[in-house]
Amino acid sequence: SIKEPRIGLDCPTVNFNRLLLNARVRETVHLVNKEHIPFSCSFQASSFEAEGSQNQILTISPMTVVVGPGASCPIEVSFMPLEEKFYNFNIICNVKRREKPLLLNVKGEGYKIHTRLVLEEKGRDDRALHPGVKEVLDFGTLQVQEKR
């Protein structure tokens, strides 16, 4: 039987949680080599890049690395959501002389703040006020801190 080399990720999962659209956040994971020889590793871009998209939601740096014997190498994972949705990536890391690739699971969610201003008038339906549209609102005579 063949024994797999003792090389792996210090953290198999990265959870970025909720993040505003177009905001970027970074996390660092480490490739750890517990063997007495160096190993060459490369991340498979097709496991996390969208085909034909110019915008990258997820980036890995470096994409290829040689991890020395008994050493570790930092890998930066960067996430920038572009849509309001939940993201889940299983990133493949191929290790030379290892039968099965390593997997790094990355999760995150993109969200946007939705604002809305509604005018409530007695005896009338609620009226939504839209940005950029001029509206005339007459509150009559008011004192400071007075509510109507």
N, C-alpha and C positions, 0 to 999 in steps of 0.2 A: 504494500500500500504506500502511496505517495503522501508525504506530510506537507501540508500547506505552510508556506513561510509565515512567520509571526510578524506580520505588518498590518496595521489597521488605523482606524481613525479614533482619536481620543473621545470624540463625541459623534455618535452616528446620526443624530437629529439636530437640526437648527430650526427653531420656531421664532419667526420674526413678529408673530401676532398681527395686530391691526396697524396699518400705516397709511397716512394720507397719500393720495395719488401724487405721483412725480416726486415724492420725497425718497431719499436714499438712506439706507442703514447698512452697517457692515458688522460681520461677526467673524471671528477667527477660530478655525478648527486646526488640529495638528495631525499630520500623518506620522505615525510612530513605527519605527523599525526596531524590533527586538532581536533581530538576527545579527550575525557577525560579518555579513557581507552587504554591500549597498544594493538597493533596489530602485529601478526606474518605474515611475508612475505617471499616468496621463489621464486627465479627465476627458470624457467623451462629450464634446460640445452638443452633439445631436440629442443628448439626454436632457438638455435644459434650454436650448435655444429654439425659438419658434421659427419655422421655415419661412423664408421670404420677408421676415420682419427686420427692419433697420434698428428698431428700438429693442434694447436688451433689458429684460425684466430682472434677470439674474446673471451675475458675472462671477467667475472663479479666477483667482490669480494666486500663483502661477498655474497654467494649464498642464504643464509637464514639469516634473521635478525628479531629481535623484536624491533619495533619502539614504544618508550614510549609515554605516553599521552602528547600532545602539543609539541612533540619533532620532530627532523628530524635525519636521519641517512645517512652519505655519502656512496655512492656506486661508486666504481671505475670500469670504463669500459675501457678495453685495447684492442687495435686493431693492428694486424700485418698481412698485406696482404702477401700471398704466391704466388699469380698468378696475371698476368696482366688482371684485369677485375674489373667491378663495383660490389660492395657488398651492399646488402640491407637486414637488419635483422629486424624482428619484434619480440622483446624479450618479452616473457610473464612473468609477475610477479603475482603469485597467492597470494591473501590476504585472510586470514581466516575471515569468517563472511562477506565476500563481494561477491556478486553474480557474477559480471564480473571481470575478471583479468585486471590489469594495463598493458599497452603496452608501450614499449620503442623502438622507431625506431632508428636504427643505420645505417649510410651510410658511405661508404668510397670507395676509388679506389686505386688499386695497379698499380704501373707502374715501368718500368725499363728503364734505359738510354741505348739507342742503339747507338753505335759508329760505324763509317764506314769511312775508308780512301780510297779515289779514286785518282788515278794518271791520269791527263788529258794530253795527248800528241797530238801535231798537226799532222793531217793526220792519226791518229790511233784512235781506239775505247778506251773509258775510261777503265782503268784497276783497279780493286779493290785490295787493299793490305790487307792481312789477318794477324792477330796477330800470332806470333809463326813461320811464314814462312819467311825464309830469302830471301830478294830481293836485287838485285844490281841495284842501281839508280845512273846514271851518269849525274850530272847537269853541268859538265864542270867547267870552272873557274868562280867563282862568287865573287863579292864584298859584303861587309856587307850591309844589307838592300836592295840588288838588287833583283828584281823579274823577273821571266821568265815564 
